[in-house]
Amino acid sequence: MNTTRTSDFYVNLSSFEAVGLAEGFVNARTLDEHIAAWQYLVDTGLCWKLQGWFGRTAQTLIDEGIIDVPIKTKSTIVK
């Protein structure tokens, strides 16, 4: 079970912060924060709308079991 989605850090992420953590212009304090940022980008669908390497990296992380595929919901809110 992925506990990333239930962490306070994940719940309070913004799109800007998640992109910053993924790109490296915002420093993650832990590996879990970095992973949460990528999970957020996948869950919101944002990684598929940005530069190609975001989608490729996200797919690699999914394939390697580091993050999960997005949960299908009726709506996804991007902060």
mmCIF file of the N, C-alpha and C atoms, coordinates in Angstrom:
data_MODEL
# 
_entry.id   MODEL 
# 
loop_
_atom_site.group_PDB 
_atom_site.id 
_atom_site.type_symbol 
_atom_site.label_atom_id 
_atom_site.label_alt_id 
_atom_site.label_comp_id 
_atom_site.label_asym_id 
_atom_site.label_entity_id 
_atom_site.label_seq_id 
_atom_site.pdbx_PDB_ins_code 
_atom_site.Cartn_x 
_atom_site.Cartn_y 
_atom_site.Cartn_z 
_atom_site.occupancy 
_atom_site.B_iso_or_equiv 
_atom_site.pdbx_formal_charge 
_atom_site.auth_seq_id 
_atom_site.auth_comp_id 
_atom_site.auth_asym_id 
_atom_site.auth_atom_id 
_atom_site.pdbx_PDB_model_num 
ATOM 1   N N  . MET A 1 1  ? 0.844   -1.193 0.000   1.00 0.00 ? 1  MET A N  1 
ATOM 2   C CA . MET A 1 1  ? 0.000   0.000  0.000   1.00 0.00 ? 1  MET A CA 1 
ATOM 3   C C  . MET A 1 1  ? 0.883   1.248  0.000   1.00 0.00 ? 1  MET A C  1 
ATOM 4   N N  . ASN A 1 2  ? 0.590   2.152  -0.881  1.00 0.00 ? 2  ASN A N  1 
ATOM 5   C CA . ASN A 1 2  ? 1.354   3.387  -0.989  1.00 0.00 ? 2  ASN A CA 1 
ATOM 6   C C  . ASN A 1 2  ? 0.866   4.375  0.065   1.00 0.00 ? 2  ASN A C  1 
ATOM 7   N N  . THR A 1 3  ? 1.751   4.732  0.978   1.00 0.00 ? 3  THR A N  1 
ATOM 8   C CA . THR A 1 3  ? 1.402   5.716  2.008   1.00 0.00 ? 3  THR A CA 1 
ATOM 9   C C  . THR A 1 3  ? 1.792   7.127  1.594   1.00 0.00 ? 3  THR A C  1 
ATOM 10  N N  . THR A 1 4  ? 2.420   7.248  0.426   1.00 0.00 ? 4  THR A N  1 
ATOM 11  C CA . THR A 1 4  ? 2.827   8.568  -0.065  1.00 0.00 ? 4  THR A CA 1 
ATOM 12  C C  . THR A 1 4  ? 1.630   9.492  -0.175  1.00 0.00 ? 4  THR A C  1 
ATOM 13  N N  . ARG A 1 5  ? 0.541   9.000  -0.721  1.00 0.00 ? 5  ARG A N  1 
ATOM 14  C CA . ARG A 1 5  ? -0.640  9.835  -0.948  1.00 0.00 ? 5  ARG A CA 1 
ATOM 15  C C  . ARG A 1 5  ? -1.319  10.299 0.334   1.00 0.00 ? 5  ARG A C  1 
ATOM 16  N N  . THR A 1 6  ? -1.064  9.627  1.430   1.00 0.00 ? 6  THR A N  1 
ATOM 17  C CA . THR A 1 6  ? -1.689  10.015 2.689   1.00 0.00 ? 6  THR A CA 1 
ATOM 18  C C  . THR A 1 6  ? -0.772  10.873 3.561   1.00 0.00 ? 6  THR A C  1 
ATOM 19  N N  . SER A 1 7  ? 0.453   11.103 3.109   1.00 0.00 ? 7  SER A N  1 
ATOM 20  C CA . SER A 1 7  ? 1.376   11.913 3.911   1.00 0.00 ? 7  SER A CA 1 
ATOM 21  C C  . SER A 1 7  ? 0.967   13.379 3.884   1.00 0.00 ? 7  SER A C  1 
ATOM 22  N N  . ASP A 1 8  ? 1.226   14.076 4.970   1.00 0.00 ? 8  ASP A N  1 
ATOM 23  C CA . ASP A 1 8  ? 0.936   15.510 5.028   1.00 0.00 ? 8  ASP A CA 1 
ATOM 24  C C  . ASP A 1 8  ? 1.686   16.255 3.934   1.00 0.00 ? 8  ASP A C  1 
ATOM 25  N N  . PHE A 1 9  ? 2.906   15.833 3.660   1.00 0.00 ? 9  PHE A N  1 
ATOM 26  C CA . PHE A 1 9  ? 3.704   16.507 2.637   1.00 0.00 ? 9  PHE A CA 1 
ATOM 27  C C  . PHE A 1 9  ? 3.011   16.435 1.283   1.00 0.00 ? 9  PHE A C  1 
ATOM 28  N N  . TYR A 1 10 ? 2.569   15.246 0.892   1.00 0.00 ? 10 TYR A N  1 
ATOM 29  C CA . TYR A 1 10 ? 1.890   15.061 -0.401  1.00 0.00 ? 10 TYR A CA 1 
ATOM 30  C C  . TYR A 1 10 ? 0.598   15.873 -0.453  1.00 0.00 ? 10 TYR A C  1 
ATOM 31  N N  . VAL A 1 11 ? -0.190  15.773 0.595   1.00 0.00 ? 11 VAL A N  1 
ATOM 32  C CA . VAL A 1 11 ? -1.488  16.443 0.637   1.00 0.00 ? 11 VAL A CA 1 
ATOM 33  C C  . VAL A 1 11 ? -1.345  17.958 0.485   1.00 0.00 ? 11 VAL A C  1 
ATOM 34  N N  . ASN A 1 12 ? -0.255  18.522 0.970   1.00 0.00 ? 12 ASN A N  1 
ATOM 35  C CA . ASN A 1 12 ? -0.064  19.972 0.945   1.00 0.00 ? 12 ASN A CA 1 
ATOM 36  C C  . ASN A 1 12 ? 0.790   20.473 -0.220  1.00 0.00 ? 12 ASN A C  1 
ATOM 37  N N  . LEU A 1 13 ? 1.176   19.582 -1.127  1.00 0.00 ? 13 LEU A N  1 
ATOM 38  C CA . LEU A 1 13 ? 1.996   19.999 -2.272  1.00 0.00 ? 13 LEU A CA 1 
ATOM 39  C C  . LEU A 1 13 ? 1.210   20.891 -3.220  1.00 0.00 ? 13 LEU A C  1 
ATOM 40  N N  . SER A 1 14 ? 1.903   21.818 -3.846  1.00 0.00 ? 14 SER A N  1 
ATOM 41  C CA . SER A 1 14 ? 1.334   22.591 -4.944  1.00 0.00 ? 14 SER A CA 1 
ATOM 42  C C  . SER A 1 14 ? 1.999   22.107 -6.227  1.00 0.00 ? 14 SER A C  1 
ATOM 43  N N  . SER A 1 15 ? 1.410   22.425 -7.352  1.00 0.00 ? 15 SER A N  1 
ATOM 44  C CA . SER A 1 15 ? 2.002   22.042 -8.640  1.00 0.00 ? 15 SER A CA 1 
ATOM 45  C C  . SER A 1 15 ? 3.388   22.661 -8.797  1.00 0.00 ? 15 SER A C  1 
ATOM 46  N N  . PHE A 1 16 ? 3.527   23.920 -8.419  1.00 0.00 ? 16 PHE A N  1 
ATOM 47  C CA . PHE A 1 16 ? 4.822   24.597 -8.538  1.00 0.00 ? 16 PHE A CA 1 
ATOM 48  C C  . PHE A 1 16 ? 5.888   23.887 -7.719  1.00 0.00 ? 16 PHE A C  1 
ATOM 49  N N  . GLU A 1 17 ? 5.553   23.542 -6.473  1.00 0.00 ? 17 GLU A N  1 
ATOM 50  C CA . GLU A 1 17 ? 6.527   22.882 -5.606  1.00 0.00 ? 17 GLU A CA 1 
ATOM 51  C C  . GLU A 1 17 ? 6.887   21.493 -6.137  1.00 0.00 ? 17 GLU A C  1 
ATOM 52  N N  . ALA A 1 18 ? 5.888   20.755 -6.626  1.00 0.00 ? 18 ALA A N  1 
ATOM 53  C CA . ALA A 1 18 ? 6.153   19.418 -7.159  1.00 0.00 ? 18 ALA A CA 1 
ATOM 54  C C  . ALA A 1 18 ? 7.080   19.480 -8.370  1.00 0.00 ? 18 ALA A C  1 
ATOM 55  N N  . VAL A 1 19 ? 6.832   20.430 -9.260  1.00 0.00 ? 19 VAL A N  1 
ATOM 56  C CA . VAL A 1 19 ? 7.714   20.604 -10.418 1.00 0.00 ? 19 VAL A CA 1 
ATOM 57  C C  . VAL A 1 19 ? 9.105   21.007 -9.958  1.00 0.00 ? 19 VAL A C  1 
ATOM 58  N N  . GLY A 1 20 ? 9.180   21.910 -9.013  1.00 0.00 ? 20 GLY A N  1 
ATOM 59  C CA . GLY A 1 20 ? 10.475  22.356 -8.491  1.00 0.00 ? 20 GLY A CA 1 
ATOM 60  C C  . GLY A 1 20 ? 11.274  21.219 -7.874  1.00 0.00 ? 20 GLY A C  1 
ATOM 61  N N  . LEU A 1 21 ? 10.609  20.361 -7.133  1.00 0.00 ? 21 LEU A N  1 
ATOM 62  C CA . LEU A 1 21 ? 11.282  19.209 -6.543  1.00 0.00 ? 21 LEU A CA 1 
ATOM 63  C C  . LEU A 1 21 ? 11.762  18.245 -7.631  1.00 0.00 ? 21 LEU A C  1 
ATOM 64  N N  . ALA A 1 22 ? 10.927  18.021 -8.628  1.00 0.00 ? 22 ALA A N  1 
ATOM 65  C CA . ALA A 1 22 ? 11.302  17.113 -9.717  1.00 0.00 ? 22 ALA A CA 1 
ATOM 66  C C  . ALA A 1 22 ? 12.465  17.669 -10.533 1.00 0.00 ? 22 ALA A C  1 
ATOM 67  N N  . GLU A 1 23 ? 12.421  18.974 -10.814 1.00 0.00 ? 23 GLU A N  1 
ATOM 68  C CA . GLU A 1 23 ? 13.491  19.595 -11.609 1.00 0.00 ? 23 GLU A CA 1 
ATOM 69  C C  . GLU A 1 23 ? 14.740  19.878 -10.781 1.00 0.00 ? 23 GLU A C  1 
ATOM 70  N N  . GLY A 1 24 ? 14.586  20.030 -9.484  1.00 0.00 ? 24 GLY A N  1 
ATOM 71  C CA . GLY A 1 24 ? 15.735  20.270 -8.630  1.00 0.00 ? 24 GLY A CA 1 
ATOM 72  C C  . GLY A 1 24 ? 15.947  21.713 -8.225  1.00 0.00 ? 24 GLY A C  1 
ATOM 73  N N  . PHE A 1 25 ? 15.052  22.631 -8.622  1.00 0.00 ? 25 PHE A N  1 
ATOM 74  C CA . PHE A 1 25 ? 15.238  24.012 -8.172  1.00 0.00 ? 25 PHE A CA 1 
ATOM 75  C C  . PHE A 1 25 ? 14.611  24.244 -6.803  1.00 0.00 ? 25 PHE A C  1 
ATOM 76  N N  . VAL A 1 26 ? 13.892  23.235 -6.300  1.00 0.00 ? 26 VAL A N  1 
ATOM 77  C CA . VAL A 1 26 ? 13.455  23.184 -4.904  1.00 0.00 ? 26 VAL A CA 1 
ATOM 78  C C  . VAL A 1 26 ? 14.094  21.931 -4.331  1.00 0.00 ? 26 VAL A C  1 
ATOM 79  N N  . ASN A 1 27 ? 14.788  22.078 -3.219  1.00 0.00 ? 27 ASN A N  1 
ATOM 80  C CA . ASN A 1 27 ? 15.500  20.942 -2.631  1.00 0.00 ? 27 ASN A CA 1 
ATOM 81  C C  . ASN A 1 27 ? 14.578  20.104 -1.753  1.00 0.00 ? 27 ASN A C  1 
ATOM 82  N N  . ALA A 1 28 ? 14.563  18.806 -2.015  1.00 0.00 ? 28 ALA A N  1 
ATOM 83  C CA . ALA A 1 28 ? 13.828  17.871 -1.166  1.00 0.00 ? 28 ALA A CA 1 
ATOM 84  C C  . ALA A 1 28 ? 14.662  17.595 0.075   1.00 0.00 ? 28 ALA A C  1 
ATOM 85  N N  . ARG A 1 29 ? 14.010  17.560 1.222   1.00 0.00 ? 29 ARG A N  1 
ATOM 86  C CA . ARG A 1 29 ? 14.718  17.243 2.462   1.00 0.00 ? 29 ARG A CA 1 
ATOM 87  C C  . ARG A 1 29 ? 14.954  15.753 2.602   1.00 0.00 ? 29 ARG A C  1 
ATOM 88  N N  . THR A 1 30 ? 14.076  14.961 1.973   1.00 0.00 ? 30 THR A N  1 
ATOM 89  C CA . THR A 1 30 ? 14.199  13.501 2.054   1.00 0.00 ? 30 THR A CA 1 
ATOM 90  C C  . THR A 1 30 ? 13.867  12.884 0.701   1.00 0.00 ? 30 THR A C  1 
ATOM 91  N N  . LEU A 1 31 ? 14.253  11.638 0.523   1.00 0.00 ? 31 LEU A N  1 
ATOM 92  C CA . LEU A 1 31 ? 13.892  10.900 -0.681  1.00 0.00 ? 31 LEU A CA 1 
ATOM 93  C C  . LEU A 1 31 ? 12.379  10.746 -0.769  1.00 0.00 ? 31 LEU A C  1 
ATOM 94  N N  . ASP A 1 32 ? 11.714  10.579 0.362   1.00 0.00 ? 32 ASP A N  1 
ATOM 95  C CA . ASP A 1 32 ? 10.257  10.450 0.375   1.00 0.00 ? 32 ASP A CA 1 
ATOM 96  C C  . ASP A 1 32 ? 9.578   11.697 -0.181  1.00 0.00 ? 32 ASP A C  1 
ATOM 97  N N  . GLU A 1 33 ? 10.116  12.876 0.095   1.00 0.00 ? 33 GLU A N  1 
ATOM 98  C CA . GLU A 1 33 ? 9.557   14.111 -0.465  1.00 0.00 ? 33 GLU A CA 1 
ATOM 99  C C  . GLU A 1 33 ? 9.723   14.140 -1.980  1.00 0.00 ? 33 GLU A C  1 
ATOM 100 N N  . HIS A 1 34 ? 10.860  13.710 -2.443  1.00 0.00 ? 34 HIS A N  1 
ATOM 101 C CA . HIS A 1 34 ? 11.114  13.673 -3.887  1.00 0.00 ? 34 HIS A CA 1 
ATOM 102 C C  . HIS A 1 34 ? 10.142  12.699 -4.567  1.00 0.00 ? 34 HIS A C  1 
ATOM 103 N N  . ILE A 1 35 ? 9.954   11.549 -3.972  1.00 0.00 ? 35 ILE A N  1 
ATOM 104 C CA . ILE A 1 35 ? 9.029   10.554 -4.515  1.00 0.00 ? 35 ILE A CA 1 
ATOM 105 C C  . ILE A 1 35 ? 7.598   11.082 -4.469  1.00 0.00 ? 35 ILE A C  1 
ATOM 106 N N  . ALA A 1 36 ? 7.232   11.744 -3.396  1.00 0.00 ? 36 ALA A N  1 
ATOM 107 C CA . ALA A 1 36 ? 5.881   12.315 -3.278  1.00 0.00 ? 36 ALA A CA 1 
ATOM 108 C C  . ALA A 1 36 ? 5.630   13.339 -4.372  1.00 0.00 ? 36 ALA A C  1 
ATOM 109 N N  . ALA A 1 37 ? 6.644   14.118 -4.710  1.00 0.00 ? 37 ALA A N  1 
ATOM 110 C CA . ALA A 1 37 ? 6.491   15.106 -5.776  1.00 0.00 ? 37 ALA A CA 1 
ATOM 111 C C  . ALA A 1 37 ? 6.184   14.417 -7.104  1.00 0.00 ? 37 ALA A C  1 
ATOM 112 N N  . TRP A 1 38 ? 6.917   13.357 -7.411  1.00 0.00 ? 38 TRP A N  1 
ATOM 113 C CA . TRP A 1 38 ? 6.659   12.616 -8.658  1.00 0.00 ? 38 TRP A CA 1 
ATOM 114 C C  . TRP A 1 38 ? 5.295   11.958 -8.630  1.00 0.00 ? 38 TRP A C  1 
ATOM 115 N N  . GLN A 1 39 ? 4.882   11.425 -7.474  1.00 0.00 ? 39 GLN A N  1 
ATOM 116 C CA . GLN A 1 39 ? 3.553   10.818 -7.374  1.00 0.00 ? 39 GLN A CA 1 
ATOM 117 C C  . GLN A 1 39 ? 2.486   11.873 -7.625  1.00 0.00 ? 39 GLN A C  1 
ATOM 118 N N  . TYR A 1 40 ? 2.688   13.055 -7.078  1.00 0.00 ? 40 TYR A N  1 
ATOM 119 C CA . TYR A 1 40 ? 1.750   14.164 -7.289  1.00 0.00 ? 40 TYR A CA 1 
ATOM 120 C C  . TYR A 1 40 ? 1.656   14.523 -8.769  1.00 0.00 ? 40 TYR A C  1 
ATOM 121 N N  . LEU A 1 41 ? 2.803   14.609 -9.437  1.00 0.00 ? 41 LEU A N  1 
ATOM 122 C CA . LEU A 1 41 ? 2.801   14.963 -10.857 1.00 0.00 ? 41 LEU A CA 1 
ATOM 123 C C  . LEU A 1 41 ? 2.070   13.915 -11.694 1.00 0.00 ? 41 LEU A C  1 
ATOM 124 N N  . VAL A 1 42 ? 2.191   12.657 -11.323 1.00 0.00 ? 42 VAL A N  1 
ATOM 125 C CA . VAL A 1 42 ? 1.473   11.592 -12.027 1.00 0.00 ? 42 VAL A CA 1 
ATOM 126 C C  . VAL A 1 42 ? -0.017  11.647 -11.702 1.00 0.00 ? 42 VAL A C  1 
ATOM 127 N N  . ASP A 1 43 ? -0.345  11.785 -10.428 1.00 0.00 ? 43 ASP A N  1 
ATOM 128 C CA . ASP A 1 43 ? -1.750  11.781 -10.012 1.00 0.00 ? 43 ASP A CA 1 
ATOM 129 C C  . ASP A 1 43 ? -2.536  12.942 -10.611 1.00 0.00 ? 43 ASP A C  1 
ATOM 130 N N  . THR A 1 44 ? -1.905  14.081 -10.742 1.00 0.00 ? 44 THR A N  1 
ATOM 131 C CA . THR A 1 44 ? -2.598  15.245 -11.305 1.00 0.00 ? 44 THR A CA 1 
ATOM 132 C C  . THR A 1 44 ? -2.561  15.248 -12.835 1.00 0.00 ? 44 THR A C  1 
ATOM 133 N N  . GLY A 1 45 ? -1.719  14.405 -13.420 1.00 0.00 ? 45 GLY A N  1 
ATOM 134 C CA . GLY A 1 45 ? -1.582  14.374 -14.875 1.00 0.00 ? 45 GLY A CA 1 
ATOM 135 C C  . GLY A 1 45 ? -0.636  15.431 -15.402 1.00 0.00 ? 45 GLY A C  1 
ATOM 136 N N  . LEU A 1 46 ? -0.092  16.226 -14.519 1.00 0.00 ? 46 LEU A N  1 
ATOM 137 C CA . LEU A 1 46 ? 0.774   17.322 -14.937 1.00 0.00 ? 46 LEU A CA 1 
ATOM 138 C C  . LEU A 1 46 ? 2.035   16.830 -15.642 1.00 0.00 ? 46 LEU A C  1 
ATOM 139 N N  . CYS A 1 47 ? 2.564   15.698 -15.211 1.00 0.00 ? 47 CYS A N  1 
ATOM 140 C CA . CYS A 1 47 ? 3.816   15.206 -15.816 1.00 0.00 ? 47 CYS A CA 1 
ATOM 141 C C  . CYS A 1 47 ? 3.655   14.925 -17.304 1.00 0.00 ? 47 CYS A C  1 
ATOM 142 N N  . TRP A 1 48 ? 2.438   14.636 -17.753 1.00 0.00 ? 48 TRP A N  1 
ATOM 143 C CA . TRP A 1 48 ? 2.212   14.328 -19.171 1.00 0.00 ? 48 TRP A CA 1 
ATOM 144 C C  . TRP A 1 48 ? 2.031   15.598 -19.996 1.00 0.00 ? 48 TRP A C  1 
ATOM 145 N N  . LYS A 1 49 ? 1.902   16.739 -19.336 1.00 0.00 ? 49 LYS A N  1 
ATOM 146 C CA . LYS A 1 49 ? 1.687   18.010 -20.034 1.00 0.00 ? 49 LYS A CA 1 
ATOM 147 C C  . LYS A 1 49 ? 2.944   18.867 -20.107 1.00 0.00 ? 49 LYS A C  1 
ATOM 148 N N  . LEU A 1 50 ? 3.983   18.479 -19.373 1.00 0.00 ? 50 LEU A N  1 
ATOM 149 C CA . LEU A 1 50 ? 5.228   19.239 -19.330 1.00 0.00 ? 50 LEU A CA 1 
ATOM 150 C C  . LEU A 1 50 ? 6.214   18.690 -20.357 1.00 0.00 ? 50 LEU A C  1 
ATOM 151 N N  . GLN A 1 51 ? 7.447   19.148 -20.293 1.00 0.00 ? 51 GLN A N  1 
ATOM 152 C CA . GLN A 1 51 ? 8.497   18.663 -21.190 1.00 0.00 ? 51 GLN A CA 1 
ATOM 153 C C  . GLN A 1 51 ? 8.540   17.145 -21.177 1.00 0.00 ? 51 GLN A C  1 
ATOM 154 N N  . GLY A 1 52 ? 8.965   16.569 -22.278 1.00 0.00 ? 52 GLY A N  1 
ATOM 155 C CA . GLY A 1 52 ? 8.946   15.129 -22.456 1.00 0.00 ? 52 GLY A CA 1 
ATOM 156 C C  . GLY A 1 52 ? 9.640   14.322 -21.385 1.00 0.00 ? 52 GLY A C  1 
ATOM 157 N N  . TRP A 1 53 ? 10.724  14.852 -20.827 1.00 0.00 ? 53 TRP A N  1 
ATOM 158 C CA . TRP A 1 53 ? 11.457  14.067 -19.834 1.00 0.00 ? 53 TRP A CA 1 
ATOM 159 C C  . TRP A 1 53 ? 10.651  13.843 -18.564 1.00 0.00 ? 53 TRP A C  1 
ATOM 160 N N  . PHE A 1 54 ? 9.683   14.733 -18.264 1.00 0.00 ? 54 PHE A N  1 
ATOM 161 C CA . PHE A 1 54 ? 8.831   14.513 -17.100 1.00 0.00 ? 54 PHE A CA 1 
ATOM 162 C C  . PHE A 1 54 ? 8.029   13.229 -17.284 1.00 0.00 ? 54 PHE A C  1 
ATOM 163 N N  . GLY A 1 55 ? 7.398   13.091 -18.426 1.00 0.00 ? 55 GLY A N  1 
ATOM 164 C CA . GLY A 1 55 ? 6.612   11.892 -18.703 1.00 0.00 ? 55 GLY A CA 1 
ATOM 165 C C  . GLY A 1 55 ? 7.462   10.639 -18.760 1.00 0.00 ? 55 GLY A C  1 
ATOM 166 N N  . ARG A 1 56 ? 8.618   10.744 -19.394 1.00 0.00 ? 56 ARG A N  1 
ATOM 167 C CA . ARG A 1 56 ? 9.506   9.581  -19.484 1.00 0.00 ? 56 ARG A CA 1 
ATOM 168 C C  . ARG A 1 56 ? 10.010  9.160  -18.103 1.00 0.00 ? 56 ARG A C  1 
ATOM 169 N N  . THR A 1 57 ? 10.387  10.145 -17.290 1.00 0.00 ? 57 THR A N  1 
ATOM 170 C CA . THR A 1 57 ? 10.857  9.837  -15.939 1.00 0.00 ? 57 THR A CA 1 
ATOM 171 C C  . THR A 1 57 ? 9.723   9.245  -15.111 1.00 0.00 ? 57 THR A C  1 
ATOM 172 N N  . ALA A 1 58 ? 8.543   9.826  -15.202 1.00 0.00 ? 58 ALA A N  1 
ATOM 173 C CA . ALA A 1 58 ? 7.396   9.316  -14.460 1.00 0.00 ? 58 ALA A CA 1 
ATOM 174 C C  . ALA A 1 58 ? 7.103   7.870  -14.854 1.00 0.00 ? 58 ALA A C  1 
ATOM 175 N N  . GLN A 1 59 ? 7.137   7.583  -16.147 1.00 0.00 ? 59 GLN A N  1 
ATOM 176 C CA . GLN A 1 59 ? 6.857   6.219  -16.598 1.00 0.00 ? 59 GLN A CA 1 
ATOM 177 C C  . GLN A 1 59 ? 7.914   5.242  -16.082 1.00 0.00 ? 59 GLN A C  1 
ATOM 178 N N  . THR A 1 60 ? 9.156   5.661  -16.063 1.00 0.00 ? 60 THR A N  1 
ATOM 179 C CA . THR A 1 60 ? 10.226  4.815  -15.522 1.00 0.00 ? 60 THR A CA 1 
ATOM 180 C C  . THR A 1 60 ? 9.996   4.538  -14.036 1.00 0.00 ? 60 THR A C  1 
ATOM 181 N N  . LEU A 1 61 ? 9.614   5.576  -13.284 1.00 0.00 ? 61 LEU A N  1 
ATOM 182 C CA . LEU A 1 61 ? 9.349   5.400  -11.853 1.00 0.00 ? 61 LEU A CA 1 
ATOM 183 C C  . LEU A 1 61 ? 8.165   4.460  -11.619 1.00 0.00 ? 61 LEU A C  1 
ATOM 184 N N  . ILE A 1 62 ? 7.159   4.542  -12.471 1.00 0.00 ? 62 ILE A N  1 
ATOM 185 C CA . ILE A 1 62 ? 6.014   3.626  -12.379 1.00 0.00 ? 62 ILE A CA 1 
ATOM 186 C C  . ILE A 1 62 ? 6.468   2.203  -12.701 1.00 0.00 ? 62 ILE A C  1 
ATOM 187 N N  . ASP A 1 63 ? 7.198   2.053  -13.808 1.00 0.00 ? 63 ASP A N  1 
ATOM 188 C CA . ASP A 1 63 ? 7.665   0.727  -14.233 1.00 0.00 ? 63 ASP A CA 1 
ATOM 189 C C  . ASP A 1 63 ? 8.542   0.057  -13.180 1.00 0.00 ? 63 ASP A C  1 
ATOM 190 N N  . GLU A 1 64 ? 9.321   0.861  -12.460 1.00 0.00 ? 64 GLU A N  1 
ATOM 191 C CA . GLU A 1 64 ? 10.218  0.317  -11.434 1.00 0.00 ? 64 GLU A CA 1 
ATOM 192 C C  . GLU A 1 64 ? 9.531   0.140  -10.079 1.00 0.00 ? 64 GLU A C  1 
ATOM 193 N N  . GLY A 1 65 ? 8.252   0.510  -9.987  1.00 0.00 ? 65 GLY A N  1 
ATOM 194 C CA . GLY A 1 65 ? 7.501   0.322  -8.750  1.00 0.00 ? 65 GLY A CA 1 
ATOM 195 C C  . GLY A 1 65 ? 7.786   1.352  -7.680  1.00 0.00 ? 65 GLY A C  1 
ATOM 196 N N  . ILE A 1 66 ? 8.421   2.449  -8.062  1.00 0.00 ? 66 ILE A N  1 
ATOM 197 C CA . ILE A 1 66 ? 8.753   3.492  -7.091  1.00 0.00 ? 66 ILE A CA 1 
ATOM 198 C C  . ILE A 1 66 ? 7.535   4.357  -6.793  1.00 0.00 ? 66 ILE A C  1 
ATOM 199 N N  . ILE A 1 67 ? 6.741   4.626  -7.813  1.00 0.00 ? 67 ILE A N  1 
ATOM 200 C CA . ILE A 1 67 ? 5.476   5.334  -7.639  1.00 0.00 ? 67 ILE A CA 1 
ATOM 201 C C  . ILE A 1 67 ? 4.381   4.499  -8.292  1.00 0.00 ? 67 ILE A C  1 
ATOM 202 N N  . ASP A 1 68 ? 3.137   4.842  -8.001  1.00 0.00 ? 68 ASP A N  1 
ATOM 203 C CA . ASP A 1 68 ? 1.989   4.096  -8.500  1.00 0.00 ? 68 ASP A CA 1 
ATOM 204 C C  . ASP A 1 68 ? 1.330   4.810  -9.672  1.00 0.00 ? 68 ASP A C  1 
ATOM 205 N N  . VAL A 1 69 ? 0.569   4.042  -10.440 1.00 0.00 ? 69 VAL A N  1 
ATOM 206 C CA . VAL A 1 69 ? -0.240  4.648  -11.492 1.00 0.00 ? 69 VAL A CA 1 
ATOM 207 C C  . VAL A 1 69 ? -1.269  5.536  -10.811 1.00 0.00 ? 69 VAL A C  1 
ATOM 208 N N  . PRO A 1 70 ? -1.775  6.536  -11.520 1.00 0.00 ? 70 PRO A N  1 
ATOM 209 C CA . PRO A 1 70 ? -2.748  7.431  -10.884 1.00 0.00 ? 70 PRO A CA 1 
ATOM 210 C C  . PRO A 1 70 ? -4.034  6.692  -10.530 1.00 0.00 ? 70 PRO A C  1 
ATOM 211 N N  . ILE A 1 71 ? -4.649  7.144  -9.462  1.00 0.00 ? 71 ILE A N  1 
ATOM 212 C CA . ILE A 1 71 ? -5.958  6.626  -9.072  1.00 0.00 ? 71 ILE A CA 1 
ATOM 213 C C  . ILE A 1 71 ? -6.986  7.327  -9.945  1.00 0.00 ? 71 ILE A C  1 
ATOM 214 N N  . LYS A 1 72 ? -7.847  6.569  -10.549 1.00 0.00 ? 72 LYS A N  1 
ATOM 215 C CA . LYS A 1 72 ? -8.891  7.153  -11.401 1.00 0.00 ? 72 LYS A CA 1 
ATOM 216 C C  . LYS A 1 72 ? -9.976  7.764  -10.529 1.00 0.00 ? 72 LYS A C  1 
ATOM 217 N N  . THR A 1 73 ? -10.223 9.057  -10.725 1.00 0.00 ? 73 THR A N  1 
ATOM 218 C CA . THR A 1 73 ? -11.275 9.754  -9.998  1.00 0.00 ? 73 THR A CA 1 
ATOM 219 C C  . THR A 1 73 ? -12.103 10.547 -10.987 1.00 0.00 ? 73 THR A C  1 
ATOM 220 N N  . LYS A 1 74 ? -13.231 11.035 -10.553 1.00 0.00 ? 74 LYS A N  1 
ATOM 221 C CA . LYS A 1 74 ? -14.084 11.830 -11.436 1.00 0.00 ? 74 LYS A CA 1 
ATOM 222 C C  . LYS A 1 74 ? -13.422 13.150 -11.787 1.00 0.00 ? 74 LYS A C  1 
ATOM 223 N N  . SER A 1 75 ? -12.664 13.704 -10.869 1.00 0.00 ? 75 SER A N  1 
ATOM 224 C CA . SER A 1 75 ? -11.981 14.956 -11.159 1.00 0.00 ? 75 SER A CA 1 
ATOM 225 C C  . SER A 1 75 ? -10.659 14.983 -10.404 1.00 0.00 ? 75 SER A C  1 
ATOM 226 N N  . THR A 1 76 ? -9.705  15.633 -11.020 1.00 0.00 ? 76 THR A N  1 
ATOM 227 C CA . THR A 1 76 ? -8.398  15.811 -10.383 1.00 0.00 ? 76 THR A CA 1 
ATOM 228 C C  . THR A 1 76 ? -8.172  17.304 -10.249 1.00 0.00 ? 76 THR A C  1 
ATOM 229 N N  . ILE A 1 77 ? -7.892  17.736 -9.035  1.00 0.00 ? 77 ILE A N  1 
ATOM 230 C CA . ILE A 1 77 ? -7.690  19.149 -8.777  1.00 0.00 ? 77 ILE A CA 1 
ATOM 231 C C  . ILE A 1 77 ? -6.204  19.448 -8.799  1.00 0.00 ? 77 ILE A C  1 
ATOM 232 N N  . VAL A 1 78 ? -5.815  20.432 -9.607  1.00 0.00 ? 78 VAL A N  1 
ATOM 233 C CA . VAL A 1 78 ? -4.433  20.889 -9.646  1.00 0.00 ? 78 VAL A CA 1 
ATOM 234 C C  . VAL A 1 78 ? -4.378  22.207 -8.898  1.00 0.00 ? 78 VAL A C  1 
ATOM 235 N N  . LYS A 1 79 ? -3.577  22.239 -7.843  1.00 0.00 ? 79 LYS A N  1 
ATOM 236 C CA . LYS A 1 79 ? -3.463  23.475 -7.035  1.00 0.00 ? 79 LYS A CA 1 
ATOM 237 C C  . LYS A 1 79 ? -2.531  24.446 -7.704  1.00 0.00 ? 79 LYS A C  1 
# 
